[in-house]
C-alpha cells in the first residue's frame, strides 16, 4: 500500500500526540485526583492554604500520623451506612438487567421475525418513549404509587426502571436478532418445532453476544439513574446515587464532605472495572445503532 | 410470524411500556389540567361568656366528599400553563408594555422561572452539542493515527467520562473547579483574583456546566466517529492523494462527507440528551445561577410542597420540547422505512 504517502510529517505527529495526551489528562485525571484525595482530610483535599497539601497530605499527617487515611470511607460506609445503599444498588441492577433482558429478548425476537407493518409502528413508538426524559414521567407515577402504598419499595423502582429500559433494549436486540439468519429458526420450524421451541433451542444458544452487550447498557441505565430512584425510593431503600445526593445536602453543613468524596469514589470503582472488562462490547454497542443508520 | 405468536412474544414488554410509560404520560397530561381541591371551609361562631368569636375551620366531611366525587381535582384547563411558574402570559404582557428597551424586557423575562430555565436549557443544548461533536471528531482523528497497541488504552480512558454516573462525574469535576479545588485555585491564580468563585458568578457557572457537558458527551461522539473512520474507503483516499490532495483536503473532502451521516446521528441524539440536562445542576449546586426544565420538575416534586400539578405542567412542556427535537429523527426513520418498502 501507499505507505509513504500515508506517513505523516513529524510536526503533525507531534501535534496529534500532544493533543491525545491533553485529552487523556482531561478525561482521566479528575478520577485519579479524586481517588488520591479521598484518602486525605478535607482541608487537604480542598486546600485553601497551599494546593500541594492535596498531594503530600500535610494536614492528614498532622491528624492521623500518616499521609493517608480511610476516615472518609469509614464515615461513609459504616457511620452513614453506605453499604446499605450499595446493597440496594446491587439488587436493583441485578433484577433490572435480568427482567429487562428476559422480556426484551422475547419482544426483540418477535419484532425481528415478523414482517408485518405494525412492527415499524411499534419501533417508532419505542423510539418516542426512548426520547422521553424519565423525570417527566415521575409525576405520573407518584399519585397511584402513594394511593396503593407502593411508593418507596425496591420492586417498584425495579419495575419502573425495567419499563424505561425497554425501548432501548428492544431497538438493540431487534437489530441484533436481524443479523441472525432467519433460516436457522425456519428450518427448526420445518422440523416440527413451534416458534417458541425454535427460539428456545436454536436462537437462545447463539444470542449471547448481543444479549451481553444490551445487558451492559441496561446495567448502566439502572446504575446511573438518579431522577427515578431519588423520587421513588424511601430513605432506607435508596440506591447509591440518590444516597450520594443526600450526603451533599447534609455534609456541606456538617463538614463531612469527605464522606461524599469517599462514597463517590466507591461508586465509581464498579464502573471502572466494567469498562475494563467489557470495553469491546461497550464500543460495539455504542456504534451498533450509529453505523447502521 | 403469525399475529398470534407475535402477540404472546411481545406481550410482556408491551405491557411494561403501556403501564409505566404510556399511562403515566396520559396521567401527567391530566394532572396538568386539574388542580387539587381546596379544602372546604366553614365559618363557625363560638359564643361564650365573653362574646362571640367566629373561626374558620376545614369541613373535613365536605372536603372528603368533594375529593371522592371528583378525584382528579378541579378542572383548571390551561390555567396552570399560563400561570407565573410556567408560561406566565400575564407577566410577559405586562413586562412588554412597561419595559422601555428589549434589554429590560429580557431582564424581566429572566426573572420568570420557566424562561430562566428555558434560557439555560437551550443555550446548553445548542452550545454543548456542536462543541462535543468537534472535540469528538478531533479525538477520533488523533486516535486513529496512533499505534495499535496504545489505542486500546486511550479508548479505555476516553470512555470513562461518559460511562461514569452523570451526578458522580459532575461532582468530581465540581470539587476540582470549586474555589478550593485545584482547578479553581489555578483559575484564581491566572486571573489574579483570589476571590473568584464559581458559586458567585453566573457566567463562570454556565461555562463550568457546559465544560462538564462537553467532557461527558465527547467520548460518545469520539467512539462513533472512530468506528466510522475504520470504514472510510481506502481507494477514494488513495486517489485523492494521487490527485495531490493535502492532508487537510483529504479530511475535508473525503473523510468528512463519509462521516456526515454519523455526524447527523450524533447531533440528533445529543440534542435530545442535552435538552434534559439535570444532574450537573444538582452536582454543581448551581440552581442559583442556572436551572433547567428537568431541574424545575425535580424541584417541584421534591421538598415538602410536592406540587404535582406544577411538575406535571412543566413535564408536558418538556415533552413538547423533546417532541420538536425528535421530529427530524422520526422523519428520517420514516424515510428509511419508505425507502426499504
Interface residues (C-beta under 8 A of the other chain):
Chain A: X1 X2 X5 X8 X12 X13 X16 X17 X19 X20 X23 X24 X26 X27 X28 X30 X31 X33 X34 X37 X45 X46 X47 X48 X51 X54 X102 X103 X104 X106 X107 X109 X110 X111 X113 X114 X115 X116 X120 X122 X123 X124 X125 X126 X127 X128 X129 X131 X132 X133 X135 X136 X137 X138 X139 X140 X141 X142 X143 X144 X159 X160 X162 X163 X164 X166 X167 X169 X170 X195 X196 X199 X220 X223 X224 X226 X227 X230 X231 X241 X244 X245 X248 X260 X261 X264 X267 X268 X271 X272 X274 X275 X276 X279 X282 X283 X286 X287 X289 X290 X291 X293
Chain B: X1 X2 X3 X5 X6 X9 X10 X12 X13 X14 X16 X17 X19 X20 X21 X22 X23 X24 X25 X26 X27 X28 X31 X138 X139 X141 X142 X143 X145 X146 X152 X154 X155 X156 X157 X158 X159 X160 X161 X163 X164 X165 X166 X167 X168 X171 X172 X173 X175 X176 X178 X180 X181 X182 X185 X215 X219 X220 X223 X224 X227 X228 X231 X234 X238 X241 X247 X261 X262 X265 X266 X272 X275 X276 X278 X279 X282 X285 X294 X297 X298 X300 X301 X302 X308 X311 X312 X315 X316 X318 X319 X322 X323 X325 X326 X329 X330 X332 X333 X334 X336 X337
